[in-house]
Amino acid sequence: MSGVLFKRFSLMILASGLLFCSQAFALTLNEAKQQGRVGETLSGYLAPVKQDAESVALAAKINDARKQQYQQVAQDNNVSTDDVARLAGQKLVARAASGEYVRGINGKWLQK
C-alpha cells in the first residue's frame, strides 16, 4: 500500500470510529423521555424539561423532523400545519408513558 493510500485508509478508519462512538453515546428520544429530560407538549412539539445541551439539541432535531411531517400531512389534507401539530400534540400527550413529562395547558410540566 502506498504511503498516501495508507494515510487515507487510516483517516477513513479513524473517522468511522469517531462516527460509531458518537452514535453509541447519542441520547435517544425514549431515553430522554424516560430520564425526564424532554417531554411532550400540546403544541405537537417536544420541549426540553432540562436545559442541558444534549436535551435541547435532541428536542430541536426531533422538532425539525416533526415539522416536516406536519407540513406534509397538512398539505395532503388541505389544512394548516398548526392544526396538524395540535392534533398530534394531543395524541402524543395522551400516549405519554407513566413517569414521562407532559406540559399542561397552564404551561407547567406534569409527570404522568
C-alpha positions as MATLAB code, in Angstrom:
seq = 'MSGVLFKRFSLMILASGLLFCSQAFALTLNEAKQQGRVGETLSGYLAPVKQDAESVALAAKINDARKQQYQQVAQDNNVSTDDVARLAGQKLVARAASGEYVRGINGKWLQK';
ca = [
       0.000    0.000    0.000;
       1.442    3.377   -0.927;
       2.018    5.951    1.823;
      -0.720    8.296    0.596;
      -3.235    5.492    0.200;
      -2.376    4.129    3.648;
      -2.904    7.582    5.217;
      -6.281    7.963    3.515;
      -7.293    4.483    4.635;
      -6.200    5.266    8.213;
      -8.163    8.527    8.210;
     -11.251    6.710    6.942;
     -10.963    4.141    9.738;
     -10.497    6.894   12.330;
     -13.469    8.867   11.006;
     -15.630    5.733   11.007;
     -14.624    5.009   14.579;
     -15.476    8.519   15.717;
     -18.829    8.338   13.983;
     -19.567    5.000   15.638;
     -18.574    6.349   19.050;
     -20.784    9.420   18.763;
     -23.726    7.258   17.727;
     -23.104    4.817   20.557;
     -23.310    7.605   23.121;
     -26.082    9.631   21.470;
     -29.196   10.180   23.538;
     -32.316    8.581   22.060;
     -35.789   10.055   22.327;
     -37.035    7.204   24.500;
     -34.055    7.508   26.848;
     -34.536   11.252   27.124;
     -38.229   10.828   27.935;
     -37.547    8.087   30.493;
     -34.873   10.211   32.139;
     -37.209   13.215   32.369;
     -35.020   15.318   30.103;
     -37.669   16.098   27.454;
     -41.442   15.990   27.360;
     -44.384   16.230   25.024;
     -46.450   19.386   24.641;
     -49.934   20.067   23.338;
     -48.356   22.090   20.529;
     -47.161   18.841   18.937;
     -43.536   19.588   19.593;
     -41.082   18.195   22.081;
     -39.647   20.529   24.704;
     -36.617   20.145   26.951;
     -37.533   19.738   30.611;
     -33.862   20.034   31.498;
     -31.888   22.727   29.730;
     -28.646   20.801   29.145;
     -27.145   20.998   25.654;
     -27.885   17.387   24.728;
     -31.576   17.608   25.671;
     -32.034   20.937   23.881;
     -30.297   19.609   20.754;
     -32.364   16.421   20.734;
     -35.615   18.379   21.061;
     -34.601   20.659   18.183;
     -33.674   17.694   15.968;
     -36.939   15.854   16.682;
     -38.988   19.020   16.217;
     -37.426   19.719   12.821;
     -38.451   16.254   11.647;
     -41.927   16.607   13.141;
     -42.455   19.964   11.462;
     -41.626   18.449    8.079;
     -44.096   15.619    8.698;
     -46.803   18.020    9.887;
     -46.314   20.193    6.807;
     -46.656   17.198    4.519;
     -49.821   15.949    6.244;
     -51.267   19.474    6.214;
     -50.562   19.874    2.517;
     -52.036   16.450    1.704;
     -55.225   17.260    3.646;
     -55.600   20.960    2.830;
     -55.419   22.060    6.473;
     -52.977   24.236    8.372;
     -49.710   22.908    9.746;
     -50.655   24.298   13.171;
     -53.894   22.270   13.178;
     -51.989   19.080   12.347;
     -49.379   19.840   15.028;
     -52.027   20.496   17.694;
     -53.881   17.273   16.889;
     -50.622   15.337   17.018;
     -49.749   17.072   20.298;
     -52.988   15.958   21.908;
     -52.326   12.373   20.866;
     -48.662   12.438   21.950;
     -49.545   13.849   25.368;
     -52.314   11.277   25.813;
     -49.946    8.441   24.826;
     -47.062    9.526   27.044;
     -45.959    6.661   29.275;
     -46.176    6.646   33.032;
     -43.317    8.651   34.523;
     -42.811   10.792   31.414;
     -43.308   14.547   31.450;
     -46.001   16.436   29.561;
     -46.651   20.172   29.533;
     -50.200   21.036   30.532;
     -52.378   23.818   29.152;
     -51.120   26.012   32.012;
     -47.557   25.655   30.681;
     -46.331   23.662   33.677;
     -44.668   20.266   33.461;
     -46.609   17.325   34.853;
     -45.285   13.818   35.356;
     -47.751   11.163   34.186;
];
